[in-house]
Amino acid sequence: MQCRILILTLAVILSGCASGYQKFYKSYADAKTLPDVQTLSPNEAPKIFASDDLTRDVRIARSKGYIVIGQSSFNGEKESERGMIEQAQQNGAVMALFSSKFAGTRTITTPLFLPNNKTTYSSGTVNGTGGSANYSGTSTTYGTTVVPLTTEQQRYNQAAVYFVKSTRKPRVGVVALDLTPELRKNLERNTGAIIDIVREESPAFIANVLPGDVIIEINGATVINSKHAYELLQAVSPPQGKFTLKIIRNGTERLIGINLVPT
């Protein structure tokens, strides 16, 4: 009986809990509420790709029109892709990038509480005024034995990023960020916005705008920061559908003409 309980307890410990990809999922957007996106169809399998540099590969995916809708990150025993696939199916992600890196070995001691019951058998003869009588019986003492279970567990830092695919052709096709303090110092300026991502086959891509370019003017208007850059880009509606960016690339200012996609 004790062996059966020990085996059952070990099975529970080794089976673990829910997948870390599901337990530690953080949502950034509900795919069902996003306009003009391709989501996963029922019973469809998402595309899964391993990455040795998630930051780099997420930027590449975004340049190809993929939109991040959530991510999972956790430290634990190395998990199979099943939990990640199930999470992607649950949130409608058509693609997931994942990374798994060895983080070390941890010694884990778990107490196992096993029953330790003792049964005593007794018999004898009782003498009394009416004569003598034989008797027999059992008595049980209930107790518990604690058995330490020590295991060596290999731990991994694991992460996954989930995407849907945009079906809308971008009007310009850039993602801009504010200038960092270091970049402001190097450029000797406070205003501007740096291009982080250029969407492939977009007007900006065709005009040879590159990640790392610093936008300082849009159609002659000074760009203050990334928020202002987006406002100016949304507002431009020039004749013939063409407008001009003034950028700094490798320390040199230059003008780039971009043909807008009609809205």
N, C-alpha and C positions, 0 to 999 in steps of 0.2 A: 504493500500500500504506500509506504513512504517513497519507494522508487518511482511509482506512478506519479505521485505529487511532485517530486523533484523534476521529473521529465516535463510535466505540464508547466511548472514554474519557469524552467529554462526556456521553453518554447515561447512563453509570453514575453520574457525579457528580450530574446533574440528577435522576435517579430517586430518589436518597436511599435511606435505610434504612427499617426498619419504622415504622409510624405512631407518633407520639409518644403518642397516646391509649392505645396498647397497651404501648409500651415503658416508659412512666412510670406505669403503672397501679398504685395502692396499694389493696389490699383491706382493708376493715374487717370484713366478715362474708361468709361463704359462704351465698348465698341458698338453697342446697339444704338447709342445716341449720336454717334459721329456721322456726319453727312459724307457721302461720296467715298466710302471705303469698302474694300473687299474683306469680308469676315469668313470664318471657317463654317462650312456647311455641315449639317448633321451627318455623323458617321464618317466625316472626312478626317484624314490624318494631317496634322500640321507638319511643316518642314522644320527639322531640327538640325542645327549646326553647332559643332564644338568650336570654341574660340580660345586662343591663348592671350588675347588682348580685347576684352569686352569694350573698353572705351573706344578703341580704334574701329572695331567691327560694327558697333552701334552707329557710329558716324557714317560708315560706309552704307549701312542699311538705310539710314535716313536719306542719304543722297540718292538712293534708288527708289524713293517714294514710300518707304515703310514708316509707320507711325508707332511709337512706343505707347502701349496701353497699360503696362505694369511690369513688375519685376519681383523675383524671389531671391533672397540671399540668406544663407545660414551656414553654421559650422556643425558638422556631425559626421556619422559614418557615410561612406560613399554610397550614394543612391543610384538606382537605375533610372533610365529616362522615362519610365512609365508614369511616375508622379508628375513630371513636367508635361508630358503629353496630355494627361488628364486635365491638368490645370489650363493648358492651352485650349483644349476642347471646351472647357467650362466657360472661359472668357472670350471665346471666338477668335483667338489669335491664329493667324495663318502661318506664322513663323516664330521660332524661338531660337535665340542664341544662348549657349550655356558655357560655363567655365567651372572646372573642378580641379583644385590645387591642393596637394598634400600639405597638411598643417602640423602634423606631429602625431605621437602616440600617447594615449591617456590610459592610465590604470584605473579601473573601476571596480570597486568592491560593493557587492549588493548582498544584504542579509536575506537569507531564506529561512522562513519560519516553518519548521516541520513538526508534525504532531509526534509526541513521545508518550504514548499511553502504555501503562503497565497493568496487566491483569493477574491477580493472585488467586490461586485455587486453594481451598482449605476443606478439611474433613476431620471427623472425630466422633467421640461418644460423649453424651451428656448424661450424668447420673442424677437422679432426683428421687424424691420420696415415692413416686409412683413407679420407679424403675429406671431403666436407662434407654437412651435412644441414639441412634446414629444420625449424623448430619453431614452435609457437604454443600459447597457454594463457591461463588467467585466474587471478587471485588475489583473494580477498575479505578486506577488513579490516572487522571488526565493531566498532561503536561506538554510543553513545547520546547523543542531544541532549535537553537539558532545556528545555522550553518553559513559561514561567509563564503560568497562566490566571487572570486577575483578573475577578471578578464582584462586582456589588453585590447584596446580599441583604437584603430587608426582613424584619425580625424581629417576631414577635408573642408576647405572653404569652397562652398558651392553657390553658384548664382545663375540665374536665368533671366533673360529679358524677352518680353512677349510683344509681338507686332501685328498690326493689321496693315493692309496695303491701300494707299490712296489711289483712287481712280480719277481724280481731278487733275487736269493739266495745269501746272502752276503758272500764274500770271507773270511772275518775275523769276522765282526759284532760288531765293537765298534765305539763309538763317543767319542773323547777325547777333552779336553779343556786345556788351559794353566793353570799353577799353579797360584793361587791368592797370593798376598803379605803375607796374613796371613798364608797360607799353607806353603809357602817358609820358613817363620819364624819358624813354628812348626816343619817342617822336617829338618831345618837347611841345605837347599840346594836350588839352583836356577834352576837346570835342572830337566826335567821330564814333564809328562803330566798326568792329572787326567782323569780317565774313567768316563764319564757322563752317557752314555747309552750303554747297551749291548743288541743287537738284539736277541730276543728269537729264539731258535733252530739254532743259528749260531754256527760256530766253537768256538768262544770265550765263548758263553753261555754254550756249552757242556763241555768246559774245566774249567768251574766254575770261569771265570773272573767276577768280581762284580763291579757295580757302586761304585765309591769311591776309587778303587785301583789306585795307582800311578805307571805308567810305567816309569822305569828308564833305562831299556835296552831292545833292541830287537835283538835277536841273537848275544848278546855280544856287540852291538854298543850302545853307550850312547845316550839317547833320550834328546834332548835339549828343545823342546817345542812340542805343539800339531801338528804344521805344519810339523816338522821334524819327528814326530812319524808316520804321514800318509805317508810321503815319504819313510820311512824305511819299513812300512808294504806293500806298493805297490811294493817295490824292492825285498822283500824276495821271493825266489823261491828255497827252500831247497830240497835236495834229500828226497824221501819218503813223501814229502809234509808236513813236520812237522818243526816248529820253536819254539823258546823259548822266553817267556817274563820274565823279572825280574821285579817284582812289590814290592811295599811297601803296606802292609795291616795291619792296626792297629799297626803301628810302627815297623813291622817286615818284613824283606826282604824275598821273596820266589820266586821260579822259577815255571812257568806254561808252559807246553808244549801244543801247539795248532796245530791241524791237519787242513791244509788249504783245502778249497773247490777248486777243479780244475777249471781253467778259460778256 
